[in-house]
Amino acid sequence: MSKLLNVFNRAAPVFVRGEGSWLYDDRDNAWLDCVAGIATNGLGHCNPILVAALKDQADRLWHISNMFEIPGQEALADRLTAATFADVAFFANSGSEAIECALKVARRYHATRGNPERDMIIGFKGSFHGRTYGAINASGNPAYLDGFGPALPGYLQLAIDDWAAIADAIAAPTTAAVIIEPVQGEGGAIAIAEALLRDLRRACDASGVLLIHDEVQSGMGRTGRLFAHQWYDDVAPDIMAVAKALGGGFPVGACLATNRAASGMVPGTHGSTFGGNPLAMAVGIAAFDAIAAPEMLAHVREISAHLRDGLAALKARYPETIVDIRGKGLLIGVKLVVNNRDFMAAARDRNLLVAGCGDNCIRLLPPLTLSHVEADIALERIDETCNAMLGVMAA
């Protein structure tokens, strides 16, 4: 019997190595990986650029804590701020930790301006911001709170399509911040409309409320721009959480903010033992440079268009199985008629790995380096899975 805490429903394959878009199990069977560690292995498995960066740093220095200057933090912060709205960065180990920092930054901002009553965080139904206690209260899924005591005060979730309620909540004198994923991942691969992102930005400015973007899943090239909100003008946040592909599979998270939003954060208000350690920074720098390259982002846009065209054709061929194709870039959602968990299992029978999410969708989250040949293999295996599901429905 396993000695691990029983909190995961793990699938059957036991993977022992990976290369690019492929995983290999303990019997050396090859699996096309369109999960990528849940949008984390942005450059594929064992990318030689990242492996070299990690090995080089491992030979020199692993950990010293944030009692001392870590030059890699300055180097990665320079890259992130130069490429975004932000002026400063705080490095953590995960997306959840980056979210926790973002929530603290927002509330501290108002408290140090003499408005401690402004502590309400407005989120959205269907959102997911992580598994820490603050993050599950900010998320829009009550199931994550089940059994963990009463919901924390200071959090409100609204329907994404109820602008009147959103506008009223933003204008309330107790509101500190709005938190939104520009592309919801776990909630059903829903790309938030440009108009709503712009309206949120304007309403927050008008009421002195801070805007937080959760780009843990949608960021770092996943949509074909470095960050999903960069597809549009005049929607940039005040604070942003980043993780997953920032480390290419190595644990790295970051909270980015403007100087104004971060003005309340002074020594002693936040910290991390492992956040921004030399190993993480070395890998993060290498991953950032590779992902931010114009040719990489162009490839993501090209390969995502190819996949979406193929999926649209499958939707037309299998209307009994596929309802909708959604998401943005290589954060692709496929809404199904059949149970998404059954579909995922049938795909695994064809050595294709896909992820699940809300609203009975599956997600395709392949490495950004996915080739045209590999994309076609994925489409062929989805075609086979759809055909197999027709037989299940007919039985």
Disulfide bonds with the S-S distance in Angstrom:
none
